[in-house]
Amino acid sequence: MKTSQPTPQLIPRPSGTPHRPAVAAARRVVLKVGTRVLTHTNGRLALARLFAIVEAAAELQGAGREVLVVSSGAVGLGKESLQLDHMPMELHVRQACAAVGQSKLMGLYDSGFSRLGLVCAQVLLSQGDFDDRTRYLNLRSALNALLRRGVIPILNENDVVSTDELAFLDGAKQPVFGDNDQLSALVATKLDAELLVLLTDVDGVYDCDPRHHPDARLRSRVDDPECLVQAAGGPGSAASRGGMRSKVDSAAVAARGGCHAVVASGVRPGVLSQVLMGDDVGTWFPAGPGLAARRRWIAFAVAPRGVLELDAGAVDALQERGASLLAVGVRNVEGEFEAGDVVQLRGPQGLVGRGIVCCDAATARAWSTGQPPAGVRNHHALVHRDHLALENEPRSEPVS
């Protein structure tokens, strides 16, 4: 039996004064629409909700804002069209569902926006579009061109050929984006959006799982996403691999990239409009100071090709003094990579950040073991400070 969600308590506000002025003022907005928003509990399409989102996006456009939609639902629509009784587990059948459902999903969006005099565009993405910086910059340019012309992009991972999301199972190693929550955070940070709205079937993020704790309290604001790791729980339903943990992680990525994020209900009528007006609904993750565009690409977009394990001294030099990563501070090298690839940096206490390495894996192993190639000194920088994206930014000016 499904546990009912506690009804959120709205805080009254004077007319015209938003609780979240920065959210209300956002000019470029990314709306992420989850599978459970677009479908009823029996798996059938919730058409009224889809068109309500279309109308909200049209209102945004009419108010002079720019809007992008990251939409799930293609696999579910394909399953229904193929008259399957349950969500298939076989990867190739899910691919077939995605192929059938994607055109139907776009047909619904196109129909809705056309009736309101607007144009939408389908944009299917794969991990390679983010891994390769040239392709990523081309994607960014294309999306900006659509927005300048008043077109509303509808984005989704290309599940027919890019199967990270479809193949993702509990306990498996998660790719950079393995669901549309993560994809929406990448899009928001890469396109300099000011607001990401993650629409789901609950009212926001609670201090504990409301499915098991009837006294769970809705969090209005989250400044430290790490405190929600346990409360967020695991994956969602069989039809949706996102779950609240994925939304918390994605909201944290957006906030770190300088974009406000709100997790809110896409099921309750009128909630999206309230979020966009800056009302105290859902859970708000305020934007941090943000990262420069290149550092955002290093930190979020590209999949790391290897791992450099650092000693405590190297971690201190990176985090406290803004230094480059020297070979002498690397204790182990994992994976196979080439010069110019992004690698993950780990210290004794866990993840430190990411960086673009200046050499291949074999050379990095030789340098880190004190056997540098001829003519190269062991204090050579494996990762220059200009090519680093750290979890904790340096506390002092970079060393010379």
GUVO-894706 format. One line per field, with one value per residue (C-alpha): chain; x negated, y negated, z negated; residue in three letters; residue number from 0. Coordinates in steps of 0.25 Angstrom, whole numbers, padded with zeros to 4 digits. Layout:
% residues N
unit (A, ...)
u (X, ...)
v (Y, ...)
w (Z, ...)
code (ALA, ...)
pos (NUM, ...)
END
This chain:
% residues 400
unit (A, A, A, A, A, A, A, A, A, A, A, A, A, A, A, A, A, A, A, A, A, A, A, A, A, A, A, A, A, A, A, A, A, A, A, A, A, A, A, A, A, A, A, A, A, A, A, A, A, A, A, A, A, A, A, A, A, A, A, A, A, A, A, A, A, A, A, A, A, A, A, A, A, A, A, A, A, A, A, A, A, A, A, A, A, A, A, A, A, A, A, A, A, A, A, A, A, A, A, A, A, A, A, A, A, A, A, A, A, A, A, A, A, A, A, A, A, A, A, A, A, A, A, A, A, A, A, A, A, A, A, A, A, A, A, A, A, A, A, A, A, A, A, A, A, A, A, A, A, A, A, A, A, A, A, A, A, A, A, A, A, A, A, A, A, A, A, A, A, A, A, A, A, A, A, A, A, A, A, A, A, A, A, A, A, A, A, A, A, A, A, A, A, A, A, A, A, A, A, A, A, A, A, A, A, A, A, A, A, A, A, A, A, A, A, A, A, A, A, A, A, A, A, A, A, A, A, A, A, A, A, A, A, A, A, A, A, A, A, A, A, A, A, A, A, A, A, A, A, A, A, A, A, A, A, A, A, A, A, A, A, A, A, A, A, A, A, A, A, A, A, A, A, A, A, A, A, A, A, A, A, A, A, A, A, A, A, A, A, A, A, A, A, A, A, A, A, A, A, A, A, A, A, A, A, A, A, A, A, A, A, A, A, A, A, A, A, A, A, A, A, A, A, A, A, A, A, A, A, A, A, A, A, A, A, A, A, A, A, A, A, A, A, A, A, A, A, A, A, A, A, A, A, A, A, A, A, A, A, A, A, A, A, A, A, A, A, A, A, A, A, A, A, A, A, A, A, A, A, A, A, A, A, A, A, A, A, A, A, A, A, A, A, A, A, A, A, A, A, A)
u (0000, -0006, -0008, -0002, -0011, -0010, -0004, -0014, -0011, -0013, -0018, -0009, -0016, -0012, -0007, -0018, -0029, -0035, -0041, -0052, -0055, -0067, -0058, -0047, -0057, -0063, -0063, -0068, -0061, -0063, -0050, -0053, -0041, -0041, -0035, -0026, -0021, -0017, -0010, 0001, -0002, 0003, -0008, 0002, -0001, 0003, 0007, 0012, -0001, -0009, 0000, -0001, -0016, -0015, -0006, -0016, -0027, -0019, -0016, -0031, -0034, -0023, -0029, -0042, -0050, -0057, -0053, -0058, -0051, -0058, -0048, -0047, -0036, -0040, -0042, -0029, -0021, -0028, -0025, -0010, -0011, -0017, -0006, -0016, -0010, -0022, -0035, -0045, -0058, -0065, -0074, -0070, -0055, -0057, -0064, -0053, -0043, -0051, -0051, -0036, -0033, -0043, -0035, -0022, -0027, -0032, -0019, -0012, -0021, -0020, -0005, -0004, -0014, -0008, 0005, -0001, -0008, -0022, -0032, -0040, -0052, -0057, -0071, -0076, -0089, -0100, -0112, -0121, -0114, -0120, -0133, -0139, -0140, -0138, -0125, -0121, -0124, -0116, -0104, -0105, -0105, -0093, -0085, -0088, -0084, -0070, -0068, -0071, -0060, -0050, -0050, -0048, -0058, -0053, -0065, -0067, -0078, -0078, -0074, -0074, -0089, -0094, -0090, -0096, -0082, -0075, -0086, -0088, -0085, -0086, -0100, -0106, -0116, -0109, -0113, -0114, -0099, -0092, -0078, -0071, -0073, -0088, -0086, -0078, -0088, -0099, -0090, -0087, -0102, -0107, -0097, -0098, -0084, -0080, -0069, -0067, -0054, -0053, -0039, -0035, -0024, -0026, -0026, -0041, -0052, -0049, -0058, -0055, -0048, -0033, -0029, -0034, -0033, -0019, -0025, -0035, -0037, -0039, -0052, -0049, -0064, -0077, -0090, -0098, -0094, -0103, -0094, -0083, -0091, -0084, -0070, -0070, -0069, -0071, -0065, -0050, -0040, -0043, -0039, -0049, -0063, -0065, -0059, -0061, -0076, -0078, -0071, -0078, -0091, -0087, -0082, -0096, -0103, -0094, -0096, -0111, -0111, -0105, -0090, -0079, -0071, -0057, -0052, -0037, -0024, -0020, -0007, 0000, 0007, 0001, -0012, -0021, -0016, -0018, -0032, -0035, -0029, -0038, -0028, -0033, -0029, -0038, -0052, -0062, -0077, -0083, -0093, -0108, -0118, -0120, -0131, -0138, -0132, -0145, -0145, -0130, -0133, -0145, -0136, -0123, -0122, -0133, -0135, -0148, -0158, -0166, -0169, -0181, -0183, -0189, -0196, -0192, -0203, -0198, -0184, -0188, -0196, -0184, -0173, -0181, -0191, -0185, -0197, -0198, -0198, -0213, -0217, -0223, -0210, -0204, -0204, -0196, -0191, -0178, -0173, -0178, -0177, -0184, -0190, -0178, -0168, -0161, -0165, -0159, -0167, -0166, -0173, -0173, -0160, -0153, -0149, -0158, -0154, -0157, -0167, -0173, -0186, -0198, -0203, -0198, -0196, -0209, -0217, -0209, -0213, -0227, -0228, -0220, -0230, -0242, -0246, -0243, -0246, -0259, -0261, -0248, -0250, -0241, -0234, -0228, -0213, -0204, -0192, -0194, -0186, -0178, -0173, -0167, -0153, -0154, -0143, -0148, -0153, -0167, -0167, -0179, -0184, -0191, -0206, -0215)
v (0000, -0013, -0023, -0037, -0048, -0059, -0072, -0083, -0095, -0108, -0121, -0133, -0144, -0158, -0160, -0162, -0159, -0145, -0136, -0133, -0145, -0139, -0127, -0137, -0146, -0134, -0137, -0124, -0112, -0097, -0088, -0073, -0065, -0051, -0038, -0038, -0052, -0048, -0034, -0030, -0019, -0009, -0013, -0020, -0034, -0046, -0055, -0066, -0067, -0068, -0079, -0086, -0086, -0091, -0102, -0106, -0106, -0115, -0125, -0125, -0128, -0139, -0146, -0147, -0136, -0124, -0110, -0096, -0083, -0070, -0060, -0045, -0036, -0031, -0016, -0016, -0021, -0011, 0000, -0004, -0005, 0009, 0014, 0020, 0024, 0020, 0012, 0021, 0025, 0028, 0017, 0018, 0018, 0005, 0000, 0003, -0003, -0016, -0016, -0015, -0024, -0036, -0039, -0038, -0047, -0058, -0057, -0061, -0072, -0077, -0077, -0084, -0095, -0097, -0100, -0111, -0117, -0112, -0103, -0092, -0084, -0070, -0068, -0054, -0053, -0043, -0043, -0046, -0059, -0064, -0056, -0063, -0077, -0081, -0074, -0080, -0094, -0091, -0086, -0098, -0107, -0100, -0101, -0115, -0117, -0111, -0119, -0132, -0128, -0126, -0110, -0101, -0090, -0076, -0068, -0054, -0043, -0036, -0022, -0015, -0016, -0021, -0011, -0015, -0019, -0007, 0003, -0004, 0005, 0004, 0005, 0003, -0008, -0020, -0028, -0043, -0043, -0031, -0037, -0050, -0056, -0057, -0061, -0073, -0077, -0076, -0084, -0095, -0097, -0096, -0106, -0116, -0114, -0121, -0111, -0096, -0091, -0076, -0071, -0058, -0051, -0056, -0070, -0072, -0066, -0061, -0060, -0045, -0035, -0039, -0025, -0019, -0031, -0038, -0049, -0053, -0068, -0075, -0082, -0096, -0099, -0091, -0098, -0085, -0074, -0064, -0064, -0058, -0046, -0036, -0043, -0043, -0028, -0019, -0018, -0020, -0011, -0001, -0011, -0021, -0020, -0034, -0033, -0044, -0042, -0045, -0058, -0062, -0059, -0066, -0078, -0079, -0079, -0090, -0098, -0096, -0101, -0114, -0110, -0110, -0097, -0093, -0079, -0080, -0073, -0072, -0064, -0075, -0085, -0099, -0096, -0099, -0113, -0115, -0110, -0120, -0132, -0129, -0123, -0115, -0101, -0089, -0089, -0100, -0097, -0112, -0114, -0115, -0124, -0115, -0111, -0116, -0110, -0101, -0096, -0093, -0084, -0077, -0076, -0071, -0068, -0058, -0044, -0042, -0032, -0029, -0031, -0038, -0034, -0045, -0046, -0056, -0066, -0067, -0069, -0080, -0087, -0086, -0091, -0100, -0107, -0105, -0098, -0089, -0074, -0069, -0055, -0053, -0054, -0043, -0029, -0021, -0022, -0014, -0012, -0015, -0030, -0039, -0053, -0063, -0053, -0056, -0048, -0047, -0051, -0044, -0046, -0038, -0044, -0041, -0050, -0062, -0067, -0065, -0070, -0069, -0061, -0065, -0051, -0037, -0026, -0019, -0032, -0036, -0023, -0025, -0039, -0035, -0024, -0033, -0028, -0040, -0039, -0044, -0059, -0060, -0064, -0057, -0070, -0072, -0076, -0064, -0074, -0089, -0097, -0104, -0090, -0086, -0086, -0083, -0079, -0089, -0102, -0107, -0115, -0124, -0130, -0120, -0118, -0122)
w (0000, 0004, -0007, -0005, -0005, -0016, -0011, -0010, -0018, -0010, -0017, -0014, -0007, -0004, 0010, 0020, 0011, 0014, 0004, 0013, 0021, 0029, 0034, 0038, 0046, 0054, 0068, 0074, 0068, 0070, 0067, 0064, 0065, 0059, 0064, 0052, 0055, 0069, 0065, 0056, 0046, 0056, 0066, 0075, 0080, 0072, 0083, 0075, 0067, 0080, 0086, 0073, 0074, 0088, 0084, 0072, 0082, 0092, 0080, 0078, 0092, 0092, 0080, 0088, 0081, 0089, 0086, 0089, 0085, 0082, 0083, 0079, 0083, 0097, 0092, 0085, 0097, 0105, 0096, 0097, 0112, 0113, 0103, 0093, 0080, 0072, 0073, 0080, 0074, 0087, 0092, 0107, 0104, 0096, 0108, 0116, 0107, 0107, 0122, 0123, 0111, 0114, 0127, 0120, 0108, 0118, 0125, 0112, 0109, 0123, 0123, 0110, 0113, 0128, 0122, 0114, 0126, 0122, 0128, 0121, 0125, 0122, 0117, 0114, 0106, 0103, 0094, 0105, 0108, 0094, 0094, 0106, 0104, 0118, 0119, 0106, 0111, 0124, 0116, 0107, 0120, 0126, 0113, 0112, 0126, 0124, 0111, 0118, 0129, 0118, 0120, 0108, 0108, 0103, 0099, 0095, 0095, 0108, 0102, 0116, 0117, 0104, 0094, 0081, 0075, 0080, 0075, 0061, 0050, 0035, 0030, 0044, 0047, 0050, 0063, 0063, 0067, 0066, 0064, 0069, 0055, 0057, 0072, 0067, 0057, 0068, 0078, 0067, 0064, 0078, 0083, 0072, 0068, 0055, 0050, 0051, 0047, 0045, 0045, 0038, 0032, 0018, 0012, 0010, 0002, -0012, -0024, -0024, -0014, -0015, -0010, -0023, -0032, -0033, -0041, -0031, -0029, -0015, -0014, -0009, -0006, -0006, -0006, -0009, 0000, -0007, -0019, -0011, -0006, -0015, -0015, 0000, 0001, 0014, 0027, 0031, 0038, 0048, 0059, 0054, 0050, 0044, 0030, 0020, 0018, 0033, 0031, 0019, 0026, 0039, 0031, 0024, 0037, 0042, 0030, 0030, 0044, 0041, 0044, 0034, 0033, 0028, 0026, 0026, 0030, 0044, 0040, 0032, 0041, 0041, 0033, 0045, 0047, 0032, 0033, 0044, 0036, 0025, 0015, 0004, 0010, 0012, 0008, 0012, 0014, 0015, 0025, 0021, 0027, 0039, 0047, 0060, 0073, 0075, 0060, 0061, 0073, 0065, 0053, 0058, 0073, 0077, 0072, 0065, 0072, 0060, 0045, 0039, 0024, 0016, 0003, -0008, -0004, 0010, 0005, -0004, 0007, 0016, 0006, -0003, 0007, 0021, 0026, 0038, 0036, 0036, 0040, 0026, 0019, 0027, 0020, 0031, 0045, 0049, 0063, 0077, 0082, 0092, 0090, 0090, 0084, 0071, 0059, 0045, 0033, 0020, 0006, -0007, -0010, 0003, 0015, 0017, 0031, 0046, 0055, 0069, 0069, 0077, 0081, 0083, 0072, 0075, 0073, 0061, 0054, 0058, 0052, 0039, 0036, 0038, 0051, 0061, 0076, 0080, 0078, 0070, 0055, 0044, 0040, 0053, 0052, 0056, 0055, 0056, 0047, 0058, 0062, 0049, 0043, 0028, 0019, 0009, 0015, 0011, -0002, 0003, 0016, 0025, 0023, 0034)
code (MET, LYS, THR, SER, GLN, PRO, THR, PRO, GLN, LEU, ILE, PRO, ARG, PRO, SER, GLY, THR, PRO, HIS, ARG, PRO, ALA, VAL, ALA, ALA, ALA, ARG, ARG, VAL, VAL, LEU, LYS, VAL, GLY, THR, ARG, VAL, LEU, THR, HIS, THR, ASN, GLY, ARG, LEU, ALA, LEU, ALA, ARG, LEU, PHE, ALA, ILE, VAL, GLU, ALA, ALA, ALA, GLU, LEU, GLN, GLY, ALA, GLY, ARG, GLU, VAL, LEU, VAL, VAL, SER, SER, GLY, ALA, VAL, GLY, LEU, GLY, LYS, GLU, SER, LEU, GLN, LEU, ASP, HIS, MET, PRO, MET, GLU, LEU, HIS, VAL, ARG, GLN, ALA, CYS, ALA, ALA, VAL, GLY, GLN, SER, LYS, LEU, MET, GLY, LEU, TYR, ASP, SER, GLY, PHE, SER, ARG, LEU, GLY, LEU, VAL, CYS, ALA, GLN, VAL, LEU, LEU, SER, GLN, GLY, ASP, PHE, ASP, ASP, ARG, THR, ARG, TYR, LEU, ASN, LEU, ARG, SER, ALA, LEU, ASN, ALA, LEU, LEU, ARG, ARG, GLY, VAL, ILE, PRO, ILE, LEU, ASN, GLU, ASN, ASP, VAL, VAL, SER, THR, ASP, GLU, LEU, ALA, PHE, LEU, ASP, GLY, ALA, LYS, GLN, PRO, VAL, PHE, GLY, ASP, ASN, ASP, GLN, LEU, SER, ALA, LEU, VAL, ALA, THR, LYS, LEU, ASP, ALA, GLU, LEU, LEU, VAL, LEU, LEU, THR, ASP, VAL, ASP, GLY, VAL, TYR, ASP, CYS, ASP, PRO, ARG, HIS, HIS, PRO, ASP, ALA, ARG, LEU, ARG, SER, ARG, VAL, ASP, ASP, PRO, GLU, CYS, LEU, VAL, GLN, ALA, ALA, GLY, GLY, PRO, GLY, SER, ALA, ALA, SER, ARG, GLY, GLY, MET, ARG, SER, LYS, VAL, ASP, SER, ALA, ALA, VAL, ALA, ALA, ARG, GLY, GLY, CYS, HIS, ALA, VAL, VAL, ALA, SER, GLY, VAL, ARG, PRO, GLY, VAL, LEU, SER, GLN, VAL, LEU, MET, GLY, ASP, ASP, VAL, GLY, THR, TRP, PHE, PRO, ALA, GLY, PRO, GLY, LEU, ALA, ALA, ARG, ARG, ARG, TRP, ILE, ALA, PHE, ALA, VAL, ALA, PRO, ARG, GLY, VAL, LEU, GLU, LEU, ASP, ALA, GLY, ALA, VAL, ASP, ALA, LEU, GLN, GLU, ARG, GLY, ALA, SER, LEU, LEU, ALA, VAL, GLY, VAL, ARG, ASN, VAL, GLU, GLY, GLU, PHE, GLU, ALA, GLY, ASP, VAL, VAL, GLN, LEU, ARG, GLY, PRO, GLN, GLY, LEU, VAL, GLY, ARG, GLY, ILE, VAL, CYS, CYS, ASP, ALA, ALA, THR, ALA, ARG, ALA, TRP, SER, THR, GLY, GLN, PRO, PRO, ALA, GLY, VAL, ARG, ASN, HIS, HIS, ALA, LEU, VAL, HIS, ARG, ASP, HIS, LEU, ALA, LEU, GLU, ASN, GLU, PRO, ARG, SER, GLU, PRO, VAL, SER)
pos (0, 1, 2, 3, 4, 5, 6, 7, 8, 9, 10, 11, 12, 13, 14, 15, 16, 17, 18, 19, 20, 21, 22, 23, 24, 25, 26, 27, 28, 29, 30, 31, 32, 33, 34, 35, 36, 37, 38, 39, 40, 41, 42, 43, 44, 45, 46, 47, 48, 49, 50, 51, 52, 53, 54, 55, 56, 57, 58, 59, 60, 61, 62, 63, 64, 65, 66, 67, 68, 69, 70, 71, 72, 73, 74, 75, 76, 77, 78, 79, 80, 81, 82, 83, 84, 85, 86, 87, 88, 89, 90, 91, 92, 93, 94, 95, 96, 97, 98, 99, 100, 101, 102, 103, 104, 105, 106, 107, 108, 109, 110, 111, 112, 113, 114, 115, 116, 117, 118, 119, 120, 121, 122, 123, 124, 125, 126, 127, 128, 129, 130, 131, 132, 133, 134, 135, 136, 137, 138, 139, 140, 141, 142, 143, 144, 145, 146, 147, 148, 149, 150, 151, 152, 153, 154, 155, 156, 157, 158, 159, 160, 161, 162, 163, 164, 165, 166, 167, 168, 169, 170, 171, 172, 173, 174, 175, 176, 177, 178, 179, 180, 181, 182, 183, 184, 185, 186, 187, 188, 189, 190, 191, 192, 193, 194, 195, 196, 197, 198, 199, 200, 201, 202, 203, 204, 205, 206, 207, 208, 209, 210, 211, 212, 213, 214, 215, 216, 217, 218, 219, 220, 221, 222, 223, 224, 225, 226, 227, 228, 229, 230, 231, 232, 233, 234, 235, 236, 237, 238, 239, 240, 241, 242, 243, 244, 245, 246, 247, 248, 249, 250, 251, 252, 253, 254, 255, 256, 257, 258, 259, 260, 261, 262, 263, 264, 265, 266, 267, 268, 269, 270, 271, 272, 273, 274, 275, 276, 277, 278, 279, 280, 281, 282, 283, 284, 285, 286, 287, 288, 289, 290, 291, 292, 293, 294, 295, 296, 297, 298, 299, 300, 301, 302, 303, 304, 305, 306, 307, 308, 309, 310, 311, 312, 313, 314, 315, 316, 317, 318, 319, 320, 321, 322, 323, 324, 325, 326, 327, 328, 329, 330, 331, 332, 333, 334, 335, 336, 337, 338, 339, 340, 341, 342, 343, 344, 345, 346, 347, 348, 349, 350, 351, 352, 353, 354, 355, 356, 357, 358, 359, 360, 361, 362, 363, 364, 365, 366, 367, 368, 369, 370, 371, 372, 373, 374, 375, 376, 377, 378, 379, 380, 381, 382, 383, 384, 385, 386, 387, 388, 389, 390, 391, 392, 393, 394, 395, 396, 397, 398, 399)
END
